[in-house]
Amino acid sequence: MKMSTKIYILLFIFIGNILYSQNIKIQYDIKYITDTIENNPETKTMVLYVTPQKKVFIDPANLDGSKDHEIFFNDDFTTVRERSTITKYFSIEAEIFSTVETLPKFEWIISDQLKKIDTTQCQFASLNYKGRKWSAWFSSDYPISTGPYIFEVLPGLIIEMYDSKNEYHFLLKEIKQVNYDNIYFPKALQIEIKTLKNLYLNYYDNPFRKLKEKGILYSIDENGNKEPPPNFDLLAKARQEYIRKNNNPIEISDAVKYNSR
């Protein structure tokens, strides 16, 4: 997959490990498809904050703008990489959960193939990971072994990355030094991946459980008139269809298997 959007990089002098003593903000544009039936791509901006202690990948719209960046999020791309672990964050019915995994050993295959992205000389690498075949273009001009989402351990910064199905595509937009102390995450319940999948399945089976439990007797229209309560069975069927159609996670092997109703 190719993107014609021009890359604007705020260039700093990066010398070896000096990068790791600084706070770095790396911005990526992501184009992705959650609904493989309609095949309509979505786009958003994600940022990777690199500090001496951790790497945080997050939607900047979910930061509150303060110095310490308290975070509010509603997407499943949020990850924190530390020395040997990855913490992933998930939101289900306004509740926040996290899983902790051992940092994977990415088995990159690096080739001699070169190309320029904008003015940056890049080298090609490929990777099979959790059901997707990835192509990556990295640059040793930026001697920081990292990239979007959880991907890293190449001999340079990942500039562009996409999968063979053209369903996920990352493109570097900006890299610069920033001044902040930390990113504070809201309290999350740490669970196992198996438990997380069960929570998704429980929500799928009864997506309006919480509203039903409130015993709604009627609703109010825009004119203030009372109407019968919503038909939760019809709403549930529509919600379940939406969930099934938008079940294309970045890690295919971890996708929840939903049964049609």
Salt bridges, closest charged atoms under 4 A:
ASP35 OD2 - LYS245 NZ 3.86
GLU38 OE2 - LYS245 NZ 3.82
ASP59 OD2 - LYS44 NZ 3.44
ASP75 OD2 - LYS44 NZ 3.89
GLU93 OE1 - ARG209 NH2 3.91
GLU95 OE2 - LYS210 NZ 3.38
GLU101 OE2 - LYS88 NZ 3.14
GLU101 OE1 - LYS130 NZ 3.77
GLU152 OE1 - LYS55 NZ 2.88
GLU152 OE1 - ARG81 NH1 3.18
GLU160 OE1 - LYS115 NZ 3.44
GLU160 OE2 - HIS169 NE2 2.77
ASP163 OD2 - ARG132 NH1 2.99
GLU167 OE1 - ARG132 NH1 2.81
GLU174 OE2 - LYS176 NZ 3.71
ASP181 OD2 - LYS67 NZ 3.17
ASP205 OD1 - ARG261 NH2 2.31
GLU213 OE2 - ARG209 NH1 3.16
GLU251 OE2 - LYS88 NZ 2.71
GLU251 OE1 - LYS130 NZ 3.15
ASP254 OD2 - LYS130 NZ 2.90
